Amino acid sequence: MPGSARKLHKLRIKGPVGAIETVIEEPSGAFENKPAGLALIAHPHPLKGGSLDNKVAWALARAALASGLIAVRPNFRGVGDSAGEFDHGIGETEDLLALADAITAHYGQLAWTLMGFSFGAYVQHRVARELHAERLIMVGPAVSMYAFEANNIPTAILHGTEDEVIPFHAAREYANAHAIPLIEIEGAGHFFHGKLRELQTRVEKLCRP
């Protein structure tokens, strides 16, 4: 089954303020013994119910696995079994960088793909400044809520045309200002109800050479 995981690990990895609850899934099939890379997936806002179990984060993990990437989904500070408390993207960035170091130490120098949804996209665009990564994929980035800067790695944005939280025009303005490809998900709201399969397929295409 495309996107299925060969192994699933639930870990608590040491971070700057304590444990980071993390789910790691390894791809099956042709990529079982030689994964194509690593995907770090960041969930939406912790104070608004965001967690590694968010359905968009889960769909991003399926896309990563189908593309041969090891899918890494952590909980941000204060969510689930992750230590600490919400830190407006600053501490969350530190946690993801520490997590990436730990994962690289285990799996070796595989290329990173950064994926983030909403607030998670904001965190990942900060991570991209310090972590050497192959690409950044931002889904429904919260560009109308946080100060997004220019990115220094290949970047793509996927955004719903009917997004009720982050207006589509805000994503388009940011994308145009920074020459970032914007992929429209026609008719999709912020949480991509009824559009998750299309989102997953689009992300898979971005992850493959």
One Martini backbone bead per residue (centre of mass of N, CA, C, O) as a GRO file, in nm:
protein
  209
    1MET     BB    1   0.092   0.038   0.027
    2PRO     BB    2   0.095   0.352  -0.020
    3GLY     BB    3   0.251   0.503   0.262
    4SER     BB    4   0.351   0.282   0.422
    5ALA     BB    5   0.483   0.138   0.717
    6ARG     BB    6   0.726  -0.063   0.847
    7LYS     BB    7   0.801   0.139   1.088
    8LEU     BB    8   0.712   0.231   1.433
    9HIS     BB    9   0.816   0.502   1.644
   10LYS     BB   10   0.799   0.581   1.998
   11LEU     BB   11   0.948   0.877   2.125
   12ARG     BB   12   1.187   1.034   2.365
   13ILE     BB   13   1.363   1.318   2.289
   14LYS     BB   14   1.617   1.512   2.359
   15GLY     BB   15   1.596   1.848   2.464
   16PRO     BB   16   1.638   2.166   2.585
   17VAL     BB   17   1.363   2.102   2.800
   18GLY     BB   18   1.336   1.800   2.706
   19ALA     BB   19   1.113   1.606   2.594
   20ILE     BB   20   1.037   1.471   2.258
   21GLU     BB   21   0.769   1.376   2.109
   22THR     BB   22   0.802   1.094   1.871
   23VAL     BB   23   0.731   0.997   1.534
   24ILE     BB   24   0.864   0.715   1.349
   25GLU     BB   25   0.866   0.641   0.994
   26GLU     BB   26   0.920   0.373   0.773
   27PRO     BB   27   0.958   0.266   0.471
   28SER     BB   28   0.848   0.064   0.220
   29GLY     BB   29   0.959  -0.147  -0.005
   30ALA     BB   30   1.193  -0.007  -0.210
   31PHE     BB   31   1.283   0.172   0.069
   32GLU     BB   32   1.356  -0.014   0.310
   33ASN     BB   33   1.694  -0.014   0.275
   34LYS     BB   34   1.672   0.285   0.103
   35PRO     BB   35   1.622   0.574   0.184
   36ALA     BB   36   1.576   0.905   0.044
   37GLY     BB   37   1.513   1.030   0.339
   38LEU     BB   38   1.402   1.311   0.538
   39ALA     BB   39   1.103   1.404   0.733
   40LEU     BB   40   0.998   1.709   0.876
   41ILE     BB   41   0.701   1.749   1.083
   42ALA     BB   42   0.479   2.028   1.140
   43HIS     BB   43   0.241   2.136   1.339
   44PRO     BB   44   0.005   2.309   1.457
   45HIS     BB   45  -0.117   2.496   1.694
   46PRO     BB   46  -0.099   2.417   2.030
   47LEU     BB   47  -0.342   2.623   2.136
   48LYS     BB   48  -0.538   2.479   1.883
   49GLY     BB   49  -0.485   2.146   1.883
   50GLY     BB   50  -0.207   2.082   1.800
   51SER     BB   51  -0.055   1.781   1.653
   52LEU     BB   52   0.080   1.486   1.534
   53ASP     BB   53  -0.238   1.395   1.474
   54ASN     BB   54  -0.289   1.566   1.261
   55LYS     BB   55  -0.421   1.523   0.946
   56VAL     BB   56  -0.211   1.684   0.785
   57ALA     BB   57   0.042   1.564   0.909
   58TRP     BB   58  -0.034   1.277   0.827
   59ALA     BB   59  -0.041   1.330   0.518
   60LEU     BB   60   0.257   1.411   0.500
   61ALA     BB   61   0.365   1.139   0.592
   62ARG     BB   62   0.249   0.974   0.355
   63ALA     BB   63   0.404   1.126   0.136
   64ALA     BB   64   0.684   1.060   0.238
   65LEU     BB   65   0.667   0.750   0.228
   66ALA     BB   66   0.593   0.732  -0.080
   67SER     BB   67   0.893   0.881  -0.131
   68GLY     BB   68   1.106   0.734   0.082
   69LEU     BB   69   1.063   0.873   0.356
   70ILE     BB   70   1.135   0.953   0.671
   71ALA     BB   71   0.894   1.008   0.922
   72VAL     BB   72   0.889   1.306   1.133
   73ARG     BB   73   0.676   1.349   1.436
   74PRO     BB   74   0.642   1.603   1.646
   75ASN     BB   75   0.589   1.752   1.951
   76PHE     BB   76   0.541   2.024   2.085
   77ARG     BB   77   0.555   2.212   2.334
   78GLY     BB   78   0.316   2.089   2.564
   79VAL     BB   79   0.260   1.830   2.391
   80GLY     BB   80   0.180   1.577   2.541
   81ASP     BB   81   0.512   1.448   2.614
   82SER     BB   82   0.616   1.730   2.587
   83ALA     BB   83   0.813   1.954   2.704
   84GLY     BB   84   0.701   2.243   2.819
   85GLU     BB   85   0.616   2.554   2.646
   86PHE     BB   86   0.498   2.785   2.474
   87ASP     BB   87   0.729   2.989   2.225
   88HIS     BB   88   0.646   3.136   1.947
   89GLY     BB   89   0.879   2.951   1.774
   90ILE     BB   90   1.154   2.949   1.919
   91GLY     BB   91   1.170   2.681   2.084
   92GLU     BB   92   1.066   2.507   1.850
   93THR     BB   93   1.314   2.542   1.677
   94GLU     BB   94   1.519   2.421   1.874
   95ASP     BB   95   1.388   2.142   1.886
   96LEU     BB   96   1.413   2.064   1.582
   97LEU     BB   97   1.720   2.086   1.569
   98ALA     BB   98   1.777   1.871   1.787
   99LEU     BB   99   1.623   1.644   1.649
  100ALA     BB  100   1.784   1.637   1.385
  101ASP     BB  101   2.050   1.558   1.515
  102ALA     BB  102   1.952   1.286   1.635
  103ILE     BB  103   1.857   1.157   1.367
  104THR     BB  104   2.126   1.178   1.214
  105ALA     BB  105   2.291   1.004   1.416
  106HIS     BB  106   2.122   0.747   1.336
  107TYR     BB  107   2.087   0.762   0.997
  108GLY     BB  108   2.248   0.986   0.885
  109GLN     BB  109   2.326   1.162   0.574
  110LEU     BB  110   2.033   1.259   0.508
  111ALA     BB  111   1.806   1.423   0.346
  112TRP     BB  112   1.610   1.707   0.402
  113THR     BB  113   1.259   1.754   0.461
  114LEU     BB  114   1.044   2.029   0.504
  115MET     BB  115   0.736   2.032   0.699
  116GLY     BB  116   0.445   2.259   0.724
  117PHE     BB  117   0.154   2.359   0.924
  118SER     BB  118   0.104   2.670   0.954
  119PHE     BB  119   0.275   2.718   1.225
  120GLY     BB  120   0.474   2.498   1.126
  121ALA     BB  121   0.577   2.671   0.886
  122TYR     BB  122   0.708   2.889   1.052
  123VAL     BB  123   0.912   2.710   1.193
  124GLN     BB  124   1.044   2.588   0.934
  125HIS     BB  125   1.152   2.860   0.818
  126ARG     BB  126   1.353   2.878   1.057
  127VAL     BB  127   1.502   2.611   1.030
  128ALA     BB  128   1.613   2.663   0.733
  129ARG     BB  129   1.848   2.861   0.831
  130GLU     BB  130   2.013   2.606   0.996
  131LEU     BB  131   1.925   2.368   0.815
  132HIS     BB  132   2.027   2.137   0.598
  133ALA     BB  133   1.818   2.138   0.311
  134GLU     BB  134   1.638   2.052   0.020
  135ARG     BB  135   1.343   2.135   0.135
  136LEU     BB  136   1.031   2.339   0.146
  137ILE     BB  137   0.700   2.268   0.285
  138MET     BB  138   0.409   2.478   0.277
  139VAL     BB  139   0.102   2.456   0.463
  140GLY     BB  140  -0.092   2.698   0.530
  141PRO     BB  141   0.061   2.950   0.596
  142ALA     BB  142   0.089   3.197   0.867
  143VAL     BB  143   0.127   3.497   0.716
  144SER     BB  144  -0.103   3.670   0.888
  145MET     BB  145   0.046   3.607   1.192
  146TYR     BB  146   0.346   3.599   1.080
  147ALA     BB  147   0.694   3.667   1.025
  148PHE     BB  148   0.790   3.612   0.717
  149GLU     BB  149   1.062   3.517   0.537
  150ALA     BB  150   1.302   3.447   0.350
  151ASN     BB  151   1.429   3.180   0.159
  152ASN     BB  152   1.729   2.949   0.109
  153ILE     BB  153   1.538   2.731  -0.018
  154PRO     BB  154   1.354   2.525  -0.172
  155THR     BB  155   1.010   2.631  -0.228
  156ALA     BB  156   0.666   2.550  -0.124
  157ILE     BB  157   0.314   2.622  -0.168
  158LEU     BB  158   0.011   2.518  -0.003
  159HIS     BB  159  -0.331   2.636  -0.080
  160GLY     BB  160  -0.641   2.727  -0.002
  161THR     BB  161  -0.892   2.912  -0.160
  162GLU     BB  162  -1.090   2.874   0.125
  163ASP     BB  163  -0.937   3.000   0.349
  164GLU     BB  164  -1.050   3.099   0.687
  165VAL     BB  165  -0.765   3.182   0.829
  166ILE     BB  166  -0.568   3.202   0.568
  167PRO     BB  167  -0.568   3.392   0.326
  168PHE     BB  168  -0.496   3.347   0.003
  169HIS     BB  169  -0.383   3.634  -0.060
  170ALA     BB  170  -0.152   3.617   0.147
  171ALA     BB  171   0.000   3.384   0.016
  172ARG     BB  172   0.035   3.517  -0.262
  173GLU     BB  173   0.197   3.764  -0.172
  174TYR     BB  174   0.433   3.611  -0.051
  175ALA     BB  175   0.508   3.443  -0.297
  176ASN     BB  176   0.560   3.683  -0.491
  177ALA     BB  177   0.778   3.833  -0.315
  178HIS     BB  178   0.964   3.534  -0.318
  179ALA     BB  179   0.937   3.337  -0.558
  180ILE     BB  180   0.704   3.120  -0.485
  181PRO     BB  181   0.551   2.846  -0.533
  182LEU     BB  182   0.190   2.815  -0.592
  183ILE     BB  183  -0.045   2.576  -0.477
  184GLU     BB  184  -0.365   2.517  -0.559
  185ILE     BB  185  -0.654   2.426  -0.359
  186GLU     BB  186  -0.947   2.380  -0.469
  187GLY     BB  187  -1.185   2.453  -0.214
  188ALA     BB  188  -0.999   2.476   0.027
  189GLY     BB  189  -0.946   2.481   0.346
  190HIS     BB  190  -0.738   2.486   0.608
  191PHE     BB  191  -0.803   2.155   0.670
  192PHE     BB  192  -0.880   1.994   0.405
  193HIS     BB  193  -1.161   1.909   0.361
  194GLY     BB  194  -1.175   1.665   0.114
  195LYS     BB  195  -0.835   1.725   0.031
  196LEU     BB  196  -0.607   1.524   0.128
  197ARG     BB  197  -0.539   1.358  -0.122
  198GLU     BB  198  -0.449   1.592  -0.298
  199LEU     BB  199  -0.231   1.694  -0.113
  200GLN     BB  200  -0.061   1.438  -0.106
  201THR     BB  201  -0.003   1.420  -0.412
  202ARG     BB  202   0.141   1.694  -0.436
  203VAL     BB  203   0.369   1.631  -0.232
  204GLU     BB  204   0.489   1.387  -0.371
  205LYS     BB  205   0.587   1.544  -0.623
  206LEU     BB  206   0.787   1.728  -0.458
  207CYS     BB  207   0.965   1.474  -0.339
  208ARG     BB  208   1.033   1.402  -0.625
  209PRO     BB  209   1.273   1.412  -0.881
   0.00000   0.00000   0.00000
